[in-house]
Amino acid sequence: MRTIRQSTHELLICADAAELAREAARRFAELAEAFTNDAGRFTVALSGGSTPKAMFQILADKAFADALPWRSIYFFWGDERCVPPDHADSNYRMAYEALLSRVPIPRENIFRIPAEDEDHKRAAANYSENLRTFFDTERPSLDLVFLGMGADGHTASLFPGTTALCPSDRIAVANYVDKFQSWRITLTADTINRARNIIFLVAGADKAPALKEVIEGPRNPEQYPSQLIKPSHGALLWMVDEAAAKL
Ligand code: 6PG
């Protein structure tokens, strides 16, 4: 494992996806501990994807499950597919099955995106309202946002060329994604950038070209939306495996 520190972010390169998931679980536990000690609670937004799933499974193992202050951890999501919560594509369902159903988290600590609402804009507005109420501000700052990145450079459900990329003062928006011919609900880049910690989890050789463009290429967020992620005051950590980092 090696770390490269830059002025805008830190890049941690792990041997493979398994090491990446273990290290991500360790960082989650460290932050949960620190925030609950200092502030009495820890707020985190989860993402979909294969690497987070592996991390969730590690967190549900006895060593973490017994040690973490679950009652003080509050779960949100960075994005959701517009399906019911028991659908195979649901990010909530994935997190629930891999982690939330296996550790003692009070039901009221779980703030899923109500993406089954056929009125997608209303779903985004309701989710925004839930965050506004919980954080008691128009501009919530999560303690940690986990993000994945697709081989096309998307993150959360901020896909290339979609309307959700436009600067917005909304907390979350509905976003039509042409390539899937379906809707997603996503936090805006503005909301993600207010987080105190942002961690990208990126594994696999298919991500290497986009990772290089996002980190080292010219600014082009229309094509590589992950470039929109620049925390306004928090820390940005890219956790990647050797395969994704190969370029
Ligand atoms: C989703 C996501 C999405 C995901 C990336 C990376 O709902 O699909 O939240 O942004 O994180 O597509 O996914 P993988 O880690 O599985 O490649």
py3Dmol code that shows the C-alpha trace and the ligand (Angstrom):
import py3Dmol

protein = """\
ATOM      1  CA  MET A   1       0.000   0.000   0.000  1.00  0.00           C
ATOM      2  CA  ARG A   2       1.395   3.419  -0.863  1.00  0.00           C
ATOM      3  CA  THR A   3       0.181   6.970  -0.422  1.00  0.00           C
ATOM      4  CA  ILE A   4       0.700   9.954  -2.711  1.00  0.00           C
ATOM      5  CA  ARG A   5      -0.134  13.320  -1.129  1.00  0.00           C
ATOM      6  CA  GLN A   6      -1.161  16.257  -3.311  1.00  0.00           C
ATOM      7  CA  SER A   7      -2.378  19.700  -2.269  1.00  0.00           C
ATOM      8  CA  THR A   8      -5.977  18.891  -3.269  1.00  0.00           C
ATOM      9  CA  HIS A   9      -6.240  15.220  -2.341  1.00  0.00           C
ATOM     10  CA  GLU A  10      -4.535  12.084  -1.119  1.00  0.00           C
ATOM     11  CA  LEU A  11      -4.221   8.975  -3.277  1.00  0.00           C
ATOM     12  CA  LEU A  12      -3.921   5.615  -1.560  1.00  0.00           C
ATOM     13  CA  ILE A  13      -2.984   2.719  -3.817  1.00  0.00           C
ATOM     14  CA  CYS A  14      -3.853  -0.761  -2.505  1.00  0.00           C
ATOM     15  CA  ALA A  15      -2.669  -4.052  -3.987  1.00  0.00           C
ATOM     16  CA  ASP A  16      -6.126  -5.231  -5.026  1.00  0.00           C
ATOM     17  CA  ALA A  17      -9.847  -4.812  -4.439  1.00  0.00           C
ATOM     18  CA  ALA A  18      -9.769  -7.007  -1.325  1.00  0.00           C
ATOM     19  CA  GLU A  19      -7.097  -4.885   0.370  1.00  0.00           C
ATOM     20  CA  LEU A  20      -8.989  -1.762  -0.711  1.00  0.00           C
ATOM     21  CA  ALA A  21     -12.196  -2.985   0.946  1.00  0.00           C
ATOM     22  CA  ARG A  22     -10.337  -3.869   4.169  1.00  0.00           C
ATOM     23  CA  GLU A  23      -8.607  -0.494   4.292  1.00  0.00           C
ATOM     24  CA  ALA A  24     -11.881   1.343   3.548  1.00  0.00           C
ATOM     25  CA  ALA A  25     -13.576  -0.504   6.433  1.00  0.00           C
ATOM     26  CA  ARG A  26     -10.692   0.467   8.728  1.00  0.00           C
ATOM     27  CA  ARG A  27     -10.991   4.153   7.710  1.00  0.00           C
ATOM     28  CA  PHE A  28     -14.765   4.067   8.202  1.00  0.00           C
ATOM     29  CA  ALA A  29     -14.269   2.679  11.725  1.00  0.00           C
ATOM     30  CA  GLU A  30     -11.602   5.282  12.534  1.00  0.00           C
ATOM     31  CA  LEU A  31     -13.815   8.173  11.399  1.00  0.00           C
ATOM     32  CA  ALA A  32     -16.894   6.759  13.150  1.00  0.00           C
ATOM     33  CA  GLU A  33     -14.915   6.552  16.381  1.00  0.00           C
ATOM     34  CA  ALA A  34     -13.451  10.060  16.046  1.00  0.00           C
ATOM     35  CA  PHE A  35     -16.730  11.794  15.117  1.00  0.00           C
ATOM     36  CA  THR A  36     -18.832  10.043  17.749  1.00  0.00           C
ATOM     37  CA  ASN A  37     -16.236  10.909  20.413  1.00  0.00           C
ATOM     38  CA  ASP A  38     -16.076  14.562  19.352  1.00  0.00           C
ATOM     39  CA  ALA A  39     -19.593  15.311  18.163  1.00  0.00           C
ATOM     40  CA  GLY A  40     -21.703  12.466  19.567  1.00  0.00           C
ATOM     41  CA  ARG A  41     -22.723  11.274  16.114  1.00  0.00           C
ATOM     42  CA  PHE A  42     -21.349  10.261  12.720  1.00  0.00           C
ATOM     43  CA  THR A  43     -23.210  10.898   9.469  1.00  0.00           C
ATOM     44  CA  VAL A  44     -22.256   8.982   6.338  1.00  0.00           C
ATOM     45  CA  ALA A  45     -23.583   8.695   2.783  1.00  0.00           C
ATOM     46  CA  LEU A  46     -23.140   5.301   1.133  1.00  0.00           C
ATOM     47  CA  SER A  47     -22.841   4.469  -2.545  1.00  0.00           C
ATOM     48  CA  GLY A  48     -23.737   1.517  -4.684  1.00  0.00           C
ATOM     49  CA  GLY A  49     -21.124  -0.627  -6.375  1.00  0.00           C
ATOM     50  CA  SER A  50     -19.023  -3.711  -5.853  1.00  0.00           C
ATOM     51  CA  THR A  51     -16.194  -2.286  -3.708  1.00  0.00           C
ATOM     52  CA  PRO A  52     -18.562  -0.740  -1.134  1.00  0.00           C
ATOM     53  CA  LYS A  53     -20.363  -4.076  -0.944  1.00  0.00           C
ATOM     54  CA  ALA A  54     -17.130  -5.842  -0.003  1.00  0.00           C
ATOM     55  CA  MET A  55     -16.456  -3.133   2.595  1.00  0.00           C
ATOM     56  CA  PHE A  56     -19.986  -3.498   4.050  1.00  0.00           C
ATOM     57  CA  GLN A  57     -19.456  -7.233   4.436  1.00  0.00           C
ATOM     58  CA  ILE A  58     -16.219  -6.615   6.350  1.00  0.00           C
ATOM     59  CA  LEU A  59     -17.930  -4.063   8.608  1.00  0.00           C
ATOM     60  CA  ALA A  60     -20.634  -6.613   9.388  1.00  0.00           C
ATOM     61  CA  ASP A  61     -18.006  -9.107  10.604  1.00  0.00           C
ATOM     62  CA  LYS A  62     -17.805  -9.619  14.336  1.00  0.00           C
ATOM     63  CA  ALA A  63     -14.640  -7.564  14.948  1.00  0.00           C
ATOM     64  CA  PHE A  64     -16.259  -4.369  13.616  1.00  0.00           C
ATOM     65  CA  ALA A  65     -19.873  -5.252  14.330  1.00  0.00           C
ATOM     66  CA  ASP A  66     -19.137  -5.593  18.058  1.00  0.00           C
ATOM     67  CA  ALA A  67     -16.867  -2.560  18.322  1.00  0.00           C
ATOM     68  CA  LEU A  68     -18.495   0.251  16.351  1.00  0.00           C
ATOM     69  CA  PRO A  69     -20.852   2.826  17.950  1.00  0.00           C
ATOM     70  CA  TRP A  70     -23.733   1.868  15.625  1.00  0.00           C
ATOM     71  CA  ARG A  71     -26.390   3.721  17.644  1.00  0.00           C
ATOM     72  CA  SER A  72     -24.630   7.010  16.903  1.00  0.00           C
ATOM     73  CA  ILE A  73     -24.082   6.375  13.194  1.00  0.00           C
ATOM     74  CA  TYR A  74     -26.603   7.836  10.721  1.00  0.00           C
ATOM     75  CA  PHE A  75     -26.811   6.435   7.201  1.00  0.00           C
ATOM     76  CA  PHE A  76     -27.716   8.362   4.057  1.00  0.00           C
ATOM     77  CA  TRP A  77     -27.118   7.556   0.395  1.00  0.00           C
ATOM     78  CA  GLY A  78     -25.243   9.479  -2.296  1.00  0.00           C
ATOM     79  CA  ASP A  79     -27.513   8.148  -5.017  1.00  0.00           C
ATOM     80  CA  GLU A  80     -30.240   5.653  -5.748  1.00  0.00           C
ATOM     81  CA  ARG A  81     -31.736   3.881  -8.736  1.00  0.00           C
ATOM     82  CA  CYS A  82     -35.469   4.642  -9.160  1.00  0.00           C
ATOM     83  CA  VAL A  83     -36.717   1.251  -8.013  1.00  0.00           C
ATOM     84  CA  PRO A  84     -38.483  -0.024  -4.878  1.00  0.00           C
ATOM     85  CA  PRO A  85     -36.230  -0.717  -1.863  1.00  0.00           C
ATOM     86  CA  ASP A  86     -36.557  -4.501  -2.268  1.00  0.00           C
ATOM     87  CA  HIS A  87     -35.505  -4.423  -5.945  1.00  0.00           C
ATOM     88  CA  ALA A  88     -32.266  -6.181  -6.950  1.00  0.00           C
ATOM     89  CA  ASP A  89     -30.885  -2.869  -8.293  1.00  0.00           C
ATOM     90  CA  SER A  90     -31.558  -0.888  -5.115  1.00  0.00           C
ATOM     91  CA  ASN A  91     -28.456   0.592  -3.461  1.00  0.00           C
ATOM     92  CA  TYR A  92     -30.406   0.618  -0.190  1.00  0.00           C
ATOM     93  CA  ARG A  93     -31.153  -3.083  -0.509  1.00  0.00           C
ATOM     94  CA  MET A  94     -27.497  -3.889  -1.157  1.00  0.00           C
ATOM     95  CA  ALA A  95     -26.364  -1.943   1.935  1.00  0.00           C
ATOM     96  CA  TYR A  96     -29.214  -3.371   4.012  1.00  0.00           C
ATOM     97  CA  GLU A  97     -28.409  -6.961   3.135  1.00  0.00           C
ATOM     98  CA  ALA A  98     -24.624  -6.645   3.383  1.00  0.00           C
ATOM     99  CA  LEU A  99     -24.460  -4.464   6.494  1.00  0.00           C
ATOM    100  CA  LEU A 100     -27.454  -2.683   8.002  1.00  0.00           C
ATOM    101  CA  SER A 101     -29.499  -5.821   8.735  1.00  0.00           C
ATOM    102  CA  ARG A 102     -26.478  -7.429  10.425  1.00  0.00           C
ATOM    103  CA  VAL A 103     -25.528  -4.767  12.985  1.00  0.00           C
ATOM    104  CA  PRO A 104     -27.517  -3.056  15.773  1.00  0.00           C
ATOM    105  CA  ILE A 105     -28.549   0.127  13.957  1.00  0.00           C
ATOM    106  CA  PRO A 106     -31.767   1.770  15.086  1.00  0.00           C
ATOM    107  CA  ARG A 107     -34.261   2.011  12.236  1.00  0.00           C
ATOM    108  CA  GLU A 108     -34.517   5.774  12.744  1.00  0.00           C
ATOM    109  CA  ASN A 109     -30.793   6.163  11.912  1.00  0.00           C
ATOM    110  CA  ILE A 110     -31.406   5.007   8.328  1.00  0.00           C
ATOM    111  CA  PHE A 111     -32.351   7.674   5.768  1.00  0.00           C
ATOM    112  CA  ARG A 112     -32.830   5.893   2.471  1.00  0.00           C
ATOM    113  CA  ILE A 113     -33.755   7.734  -0.733  1.00  0.00           C
ATOM    114  CA  PRO A 114     -37.498   7.180  -1.408  1.00  0.00           C
ATOM    115  CA  ALA A 115     -36.673   6.456  -5.060  1.00  0.00           C
ATOM    116  CA  GLU A 116     -39.674   4.169  -5.630  1.00  0.00           C
ATOM    117  CA  ASP A 117     -41.853   7.304  -5.966  1.00  0.00           C
ATOM    118  CA  GLU A 118     -42.889   7.501  -9.610  1.00  0.00           C
ATOM    119  CA  ASP A 119     -42.678  11.266  -9.365  1.00  0.00           C
ATOM    120  CA  HIS A 120     -38.867  11.405  -9.395  1.00  0.00           C
ATOM    121  CA  LYS A 121     -38.652  15.129  -8.699  1.00  0.00           C
ATOM    122  CA  ARG A 122     -40.865  14.701  -5.656  1.00  0.00           C
ATOM    123  CA  ALA A 123     -38.624  11.821  -4.478  1.00  0.00           C
ATOM    124  CA  ALA A 124     -35.560  14.091  -4.728  1.00  0.00           C
ATOM    125  CA  ALA A 125     -37.429  16.912  -2.959  1.00  0.00           C
ATOM    126  CA  ASN A 126     -38.536  14.577  -0.142  1.00  0.00           C
ATOM    127  CA  TYR A 127     -35.023  13.217   0.346  1.00  0.00           C
ATOM    128  CA  SER A 128     -33.665  16.795   0.377  1.00  0.00           C
ATOM    129  CA  GLU A 129     -36.260  17.739   2.962  1.00  0.00           C
ATOM    130  CA  ASN A 130     -35.256  14.788   5.165  1.00  0.00           C
ATOM    131  CA  LEU A 131     -31.629  15.941   5.098  1.00  0.00           C
ATOM    132  CA  ARG A 132     -32.612  19.563   5.714  1.00  0.00           C
ATOM    133  CA  THR A 133     -34.658  18.525   8.753  1.00  0.00           C
ATOM    134  CA  PHE A 134     -32.041  16.158  10.145  1.00  0.00           C
ATOM    135  CA  PHE A 135     -29.153  18.613   9.799  1.00  0.00           C
ATOM    136  CA  ASP A 136     -31.366  21.617  10.557  1.00  0.00           C
ATOM    137  CA  THR A 137     -29.860  23.652   7.718  1.00  0.00           C
ATOM    138  CA  GLU A 138     -30.372  24.369   4.026  1.00  0.00           C
ATOM    139  CA  ARG A 139     -26.768  23.268   3.408  1.00  0.00           C
ATOM    140  CA  PRO A 140     -26.025  19.947   5.144  1.00  0.00           C
ATOM    141  CA  SER A 141     -22.429  18.808   5.667  1.00  0.00           C
ATOM    142  CA  LEU A 142     -22.093  15.056   5.975  1.00  0.00           C
ATOM    143  CA  ASP A 143     -19.138  13.747   7.974  1.00  0.00           C
ATOM    144  CA  LEU A 144     -18.272  11.221   5.262  1.00  0.00           C
ATOM    145  CA  VAL A 145     -19.429  10.577   1.697  1.00  0.00           C
ATOM    146  CA  PHE A 146     -18.342   7.357   0.011  1.00  0.00           C
ATOM    147  CA  LEU A 147     -18.263   7.512  -3.766  1.00  0.00           C
ATOM    148  CA  GLY A 148     -17.533   5.044  -6.535  1.00  0.00           C
ATOM    149  CA  MET A 149     -16.482   5.973 -10.042  1.00  0.00           C
ATOM    150  CA  GLY A 150     -17.650   4.348 -13.268  1.00  0.00           C
ATOM    151  CA  ALA A 151     -15.371   3.654 -16.234  1.00  0.00           C
ATOM    152  CA  ASP A 152     -17.115   6.622 -17.926  1.00  0.00           C
ATOM    153  CA  GLY A 153     -16.019   8.966 -15.111  1.00  0.00           C
ATOM    154  CA  HIS A 154     -19.445   9.225 -13.437  1.00  0.00           C
ATOM    155  CA  THR A 155     -19.776   9.348  -9.697  1.00  0.00           C
ATOM    156  CA  ALA A 156     -22.869   8.975  -7.517  1.00  0.00           C
ATOM    157  CA  SER A 157     -25.517   9.392 -10.278  1.00  0.00           C
ATOM    158  CA  LEU A 158     -23.748  12.364 -11.856  1.00  0.00           C
ATOM    159  CA  PHE A 159     -23.380  10.923 -15.356  1.00  0.00           C
ATOM    160  CA  PRO A 160     -21.578  12.556 -18.329  1.00  0.00           C
ATOM    161  CA  GLY A 161     -23.723  15.048 -20.216  1.00  0.00           C
ATOM    162  CA  THR A 162     -26.711  14.916 -17.807  1.00  0.00           C
ATOM    163  CA  THR A 163     -28.644  17.839 -16.313  1.00  0.00           C
ATOM    164  CA  ALA A 164     -27.584  17.027 -12.724  1.00  0.00           C
ATOM    165  CA  LEU A 165     -24.105  18.337 -13.589  1.00  0.00           C
ATOM    166  CA  CYS A 166     -25.392  21.932 -13.759  1.00  0.00           C
ATOM    167  CA  PRO A 167     -24.446  23.931 -10.676  1.00  0.00           C
ATOM    168  CA  SER A 168     -27.393  23.785  -8.305  1.00  0.00           C
ATOM    169  CA  ASP A 169     -28.280  24.946  -4.834  1.00  0.00           C
ATOM    170  CA  ARG A 170     -30.461  21.853  -4.346  1.00  0.00           C
ATOM    171  CA  ILE A 171     -29.443  19.133  -1.922  1.00  0.00           C
ATOM    172  CA  ALA A 172     -30.488  16.238  -4.201  1.00  0.00           C
ATOM    173  CA  VAL A 173     -31.956  16.086  -7.704  1.00  0.00           C
ATOM    174  CA  ALA A 174     -33.633  13.620 -10.058  1.00  0.00           C
ATOM    175  CA  ASN A 175     -31.419  12.848 -13.055  1.00  0.00           C
ATOM    176  CA  TYR A 176     -32.463  11.121 -16.282  1.00  0.00           C
ATOM    177  CA  VAL A 177     -29.666   8.897 -17.552  1.00  0.00           C
ATOM    178  CA  ASP A 178     -30.057   8.282 -21.240  1.00  0.00           C
ATOM    179  CA  LYS A 179     -27.680   5.348 -21.434  1.00  0.00           C
ATOM    180  CA  PHE A 180     -29.846   3.368 -18.998  1.00  0.00           C
ATOM    181  CA  GLN A 181     -33.078   5.038 -20.158  1.00  0.00           C
ATOM    182  CA  SER A 182     -33.930   5.468 -16.521  1.00  0.00           C
ATOM    183  CA  TRP A 183     -34.030   7.948 -13.683  1.00  0.00           C
ATOM    184  CA  ARG A 184     -31.715   8.187 -10.707  1.00  0.00           C
ATOM    185  CA  ILE A 185     -31.793  10.356  -7.612  1.00  0.00           C
ATOM    186  CA  THR A 186     -28.460  11.851  -6.654  1.00  0.00           C
ATOM    187  CA  LEU A 187     -26.907  14.283  -4.219  1.00  0.00           C
ATOM    188  CA  THR A 188     -25.630  17.289  -6.144  1.00  0.00           C
ATOM    189  CA  ALA A 189     -21.878  17.892  -6.439  1.00  0.00           C
ATOM    190  CA  ASP A 190     -22.436  20.935  -4.226  1.00  0.00           C
ATOM    191  CA  THR A 191     -23.833  18.789  -1.388  1.00  0.00           C
ATOM    192  CA  ILE A 192     -21.092  16.178  -1.765  1.00  0.00           C
ATOM    193  CA  ASN A 193     -18.447  18.918  -1.712  1.00  0.00           C
ATOM    194  CA  ARG A 194     -19.690  20.180   1.662  1.00  0.00           C
ATOM    195  CA  ALA A 195     -18.756  16.882   3.310  1.00  0.00           C
ATOM    196  CA  ARG A 196     -15.982  16.829   5.896  1.00  0.00           C
ATOM    197  CA  ASN A 197     -14.529  13.692   4.277  1.00  0.00           C
ATOM    198  CA  ILE A 198     -14.999  12.307   0.788  1.00  0.00           C
ATOM    199  CA  ILE A 199     -13.636   8.872  -0.061  1.00  0.00           C
ATOM    200  CA  PHE A 200     -13.651   7.466  -3.592  1.00  0.00           C
ATOM    201  CA  LEU A 201     -13.375   3.674  -3.837  1.00  0.00           C
ATOM    202  CA  VAL A 202     -12.147   2.678  -7.293  1.00  0.00           C
ATOM    203  CA  ALA A 203     -11.016  -0.809  -8.313  1.00  0.00           C
ATOM    204  CA  GLY A 204     -10.355  -2.533 -11.617  1.00  0.00           C
ATOM    205  CA  ALA A 205      -8.358  -1.974 -14.807  1.00  0.00           C
ATOM    206  CA  ASP A 206     -11.432  -0.750 -16.717  1.00  0.00           C
ATOM    207  CA  LYS A 207     -11.380   2.381 -14.509  1.00  0.00           C
ATOM    208  CA  ALA A 208      -7.729   3.251 -15.288  1.00  0.00           C
ATOM    209  CA  PRO A 209      -8.271   5.591 -18.297  1.00  0.00           C
ATOM    210  CA  ALA A 210     -11.010   7.578 -16.537  1.00  0.00           C
ATOM    211  CA  LEU A 211      -9.026   7.743 -13.291  1.00  0.00           C
ATOM    212  CA  LYS A 212      -6.057   9.221 -15.143  1.00  0.00           C
ATOM    213  CA  GLU A 213      -8.280  11.815 -16.887  1.00  0.00           C
ATOM    214  CA  VAL A 214     -10.143  12.753 -13.704  1.00  0.00           C
ATOM    215  CA  ILE A 215      -6.985  13.264 -11.657  1.00  0.00           C
ATOM    216  CA  GLU A 216      -4.441  14.449 -14.226  1.00  0.00           C
ATOM    217  CA  GLY A 217      -6.377  15.448 -17.327  1.00  0.00           C
ATOM    218  CA  PRO A 218      -7.643  18.885 -18.368  1.00  0.00           C
ATOM    219  CA  ARG A 219     -10.807  20.059 -16.636  1.00  0.00           C
ATOM    220  CA  ASN A 220     -13.779  18.557 -18.456  1.00  0.00           C
ATOM    221  CA  PRO A 221     -16.508  17.642 -15.935  1.00  0.00           C
ATOM    222  CA  GLU A 222     -19.192  17.327 -18.649  1.00  0.00           C
ATOM    223  CA  GLN A 223     -17.302  14.250 -19.807  1.00  0.00           C
ATOM    224  CA  TYR A 224     -15.736  13.251 -16.458  1.00  0.00           C
ATOM    225  CA  PRO A 225     -18.225  14.282 -13.740  1.00  0.00           C
ATOM    226  CA  SER A 226     -15.936  12.974 -10.976  1.00  0.00           C
ATOM    227  CA  GLN A 227     -13.866  16.116 -11.604  1.00  0.00           C
ATOM    228  CA  LEU A 228     -16.710  18.091  -9.978  1.00  0.00           C
ATOM    229  CA  ILE A 229     -15.778  16.599  -6.626  1.00  0.00           C
ATOM    230  CA  LYS A 230     -13.628  19.157  -4.833  1.00  0.00           C
ATOM    231  CA  PRO A 231     -14.451  19.508  -1.147  1.00  0.00           C
ATOM    232  CA  SER A 232     -15.040  23.110  -0.099  1.00  0.00           C
ATOM    233  CA  HIS A 233     -13.409  22.595   3.303  1.00  0.00           C
ATOM    234  CA  GLY A 234     -13.047  18.831   3.854  1.00  0.00           C
ATOM    235  CA  ALA A 235     -10.574  16.124   2.866  1.00  0.00           C
ATOM    236  CA  LEU A 236     -10.617  14.155  -0.393  1.00  0.00           C
ATOM    237  CA  LEU A 237      -9.158  10.653  -0.418  1.00  0.00           C
ATOM    238  CA  TRP A 238      -8.935   8.459  -3.497  1.00  0.00           C
ATOM    239  CA  MET A 239      -8.598   4.800  -2.522  1.00  0.00           C
ATOM    240  CA  VAL A 240      -7.747   2.788  -5.604  1.00  0.00           C
ATOM    241  CA  ASP A 241      -6.217  -0.558  -6.461  1.00  0.00           C
ATOM    242  CA  GLU A 242      -3.069  -1.133  -8.551  1.00  0.00           C
ATOM    243  CA  ALA A 243      -5.161  -2.100 -11.579  1.00  0.00           C
ATOM    244  CA  ALA A 244      -7.093   1.210 -11.561  1.00  0.00           C
ATOM    245  CA  ALA A 245      -3.868   3.153 -10.906  1.00  0.00           C
ATOM    246  CA  LYS A 246      -1.892   1.493 -13.707  1.00  0.00           C
ATOM    247  CA  LEU A 247      -1.958   4.553 -16.005  1.00  0.00           C
TER     248      LEU A 247
END
"""
ligand_1 = """\
17
6PG
C -24.521 3.333 -8.419
C -23.400 4.130 -7.847
C -22.303 4.446 -8.803
C -21.158 3.485 -8.533
C -20.174 3.448 -9.669
C -19.030 2.493 -9.425
O -25.594 3.411 -7.886
O -24.285 2.625 -9.392
O -23.513 4.759 -6.685
O -21.891 5.766 -8.818
O -20.515 3.844 -7.334
O -20.874 3.080 -10.817
O -19.526 1.209 -9.226
P -18.534 -0.047 -9.091
O -17.687 0.219 -7.871
O -19.420 -1.240 -8.949
O -17.746 -0.063 -10.338
"""
view = py3Dmol.view(width=600, height=400)
view.addModel(protein, "pdb")
view.setStyle({"model": 0}, {"cartoon": {"style": "trace"}})
view.addModel(ligand_1, "xyz")
view.setStyle({"model": 1}, {"stick": {}})
view.zoomTo()
view.show()
